[in-house]
């Protein structure tokens, strides 16, 4: 399987790193094109992959072309590569770029649009994706293979779900990091050292998430297991409910969804 990545930034590097770690393909079957010479040199030295400046040269002979570029560069790069596309499937992780925009800009129909999130950097990402009408079953499986290397993936039938995923799982890590930051600060406020507070909070988040996944119970049921009548947890939850925590999350995700539809 020959893979060409256009864009060697954080997300592009994450994909390369996980593909090699998972042994999905070897370094000799990956080519990265990037305008930044220092990035090309770093990626070549770090992963042993071929790096090029020329986008068109990079996609020659590739089975899949991954667009891992900034939205502002998309139009220019589509103009550059559209005449060089032949047989490959194009997998775009460009934020806000619809299937229609991609297919029209590339004048090409075998296109997949994906919305990954930041934890793909450590192989724990969540990616929601959709295949265009011109994508074959073989190309879908090829795309799935790439995306599953960086975490979990879910294919959807309607593109509107990608905007919803952008608001929930795409932006979601920022919500969780904010909660973690607030809990650490609260621990410091009541007298813990910052290092100890961080360790307690991080493991609590990890353990709670794994419990939810492995016990396969509703979050409310697990919350009730921790909440004794008249106890400390019940008192804390009362304050969170008074502060409108649920409503704030609902409003925040809805606002992110509205923004995603406007991009």
N, C-alpha and C positions, 0 to 999 in steps of 0.2 A: 504494500500500500504506500503510494507516494503522496506526501502531504506538503502543501505549500501554504505558508502563513504570510499574509501581508500585514505587517505590523508586528514589531518585536518589543512592544511595551509590556506592562505588568501582566495583562491578560494573555497576550501572546506567549510570553515566557512561561506562564503558569500551565498553559496547554502543552507546550513542549516538554516541560519538566515532568508532568504527570504521564504523558504518553510514553516517555522513556522509562520512567519508574515502573509503570504497569506493564512494560514490555509489549505495548500494543504495536510498536514499530521500532526500528533502529534509527540511530542518528543519521545514517547514510540515506535514509528515505525521507528526510525532512529538509525543506529549504525555507529560509525566512528572508523576506525582503523588508528593509527598513531604510529610511532616509538618513538616519543618524549613524555616522560611521562608528562612533564609540559603542553604541548598542550592538552593531553588527559584530564588532571585534569581541565584545564581552560574551555574546551568545555563542559565537563560534568557539571561543576558548573554553567556555563553561560546559557546553553540551556536545561539542564536536559536530554540530550541524553546519551545513553550507549556508552562508549568508550573502545576500546580494543587495545591490542598490536598485536594480532594474526589476520592477514588478512583473512585467511581461515575461522576462526570462525566467523568473522564479516559478511561474505557474506551468511552464512547459513540461508536459508529461505527467503532471500531477493528477491523482484520482480525486482529490478533494482540495478545494481552495478555501482557506479560512480567512475571512475579513475581520481582523482584530485591530481596527483603526479608530481614530476619533471621528465623531459625526461630521465635523467640519471638513475632513479630508475625503469624505465618501464620494462626492460628486466627481472630483478630479480623478480619483483612482478608478472609479467605474468607467470614466471616459478612456483612461489609459489601457485598461485590461480587456474591455469588452470584445475587441477584435481577436484576442488571443484565446478566448474560451472555446473549448471543444471537448465534449464528453464529460468534463469534470462536473461535480456538484459543488456549488458555492455555498458555504456555511457562514452566515453573517452573525456576528455578535455585536454589531453596531447599534448602540442605544437609539431607539426612536425611529429606526429605518424600517418601514413596512415592507412586506413582500412585494406589493405593487410598485413601490418606489425602487426597490432593488431590481426587480425584473425589467422595469422600463429603462432604468439607468444602464443596466448591463445588456439590454436587448437579448435576454437569455432567460429560460424558464426553469432549469433545474437548480432552484434556490431554496435553501433552508434558512429560516430566521430563528435565532435562539436568544434567550435572556438568561445568562448565568449570573451568579452573585459572587461577592468577594471571596468567600471561603474556597472557591476553586483553587486558590493559591496553595492550599494545603490538601487538596483532594477531597474536601468535604463540602463542595458546592452543591447548589440546587439549580438546575437549569430546566427551564420550560421552553419547548421549541415546537415549531410547526413547519411542515414540509409543503412547498408549493406544488401546484398541480403537475408541473413538469418533472417532478422528482420520482425516480423509479424506486421499487422496493429495495433493490440492492443499494441504491444511494441512501435510502433512509437508514438502512442497517449500518452503513459506513458512518453516517452522521451520528447515529446512536453510539457507535463504538468510540468515537472521538469524545462525545459529551460525557459518557459514563466513566471515562478515565479521570475526569476531574470532580466526580461526585455522583450524586443521583440525578437522573434526568426523567422528564415527563413530556411525552408528546401529546399535543392537544389538536383538536380538529378545527377550532375557530381562532382566528388571530386576535380577537378581542381579549382572550385569556392571557395573552402576553403582556398587555397593558396592566391587567390585574396582577399578574406575577411580578411585574416591575414594582408595583406599589407594595406588595406583600413580602416576597422573598428577595427581590432585587434590592430594595431599600431596607429590608428587614434587619440585616446585620447592624446597620446604624442605630436602629431602635434598641436592639439588644445591648450594644456597646454603651448606649446612653444609660440604660437601666443598670448595667454593671458598674459604670462610673458612679452613678448616684448611690448605689448600695455600698461601694467602697468608701465614698465620702461619709455616708451615714455611720459606717463602722468606725472611721477615724473620729467622727464627732462624739461618739459615746466612749472613746478612750482607747481603741485598738491602734496599734501601729499600722501604717499604711501597707506594709508588706504582709502582715498577718491578715488584715482586712481583705486584701486582694486575694490571698490564697483561699480564704474561707469562701469568698463570693464566687470565685472561678470554679472551685470544686462543687459548690452548691448548684451552680448553673449546669455544669456538666452532668452531675449526678441526677438532678431533676429531669433533665432532658432524656437521659438514658433510661430512667425509670418509666417515663411516659412512653418511650418507644418500645421497651421490652415488656412492660406489664399490659400494654394495649388497653388501657382504661381511659375513660373520659377525664380530661384535666380537672374538672370539678370534683370528681370522685377522689382523685389523688390529693387535691387540696383539702378536702374534708378529712382525709386520713391524718393530715398534719395539724388540723385545727380542733383543739379541745375546747369544749364549752367554757366560756369565761376565762380562757387562757391568754397567753401572750400573743399567740398568732392571731386569735380572734380580735384582739385589741388593735393589732397592726393593720389587719385587713379592714377593720371599720374605718380607719383613717384613710386608707387607700380608696375605699368606696366613696367616702365623703368628698374626697378630692376629685372624684370623677375620672379615675384612672381608665376604666373601660371606655367611657365616652371619648376621652382624649385619644386613645389608640384608634378607635373607630374613625374619629374625625381626621386624624393624621393619615391613616391609610387611604381614606376617601380623597383627601387633598392630594396625596401622591398619585392616586389613580387618575384624578382629573387632570393633573399636570402631565402625566404620561400620555394621555389621549391628545394633548395639545402639541406634543413634540413633533 
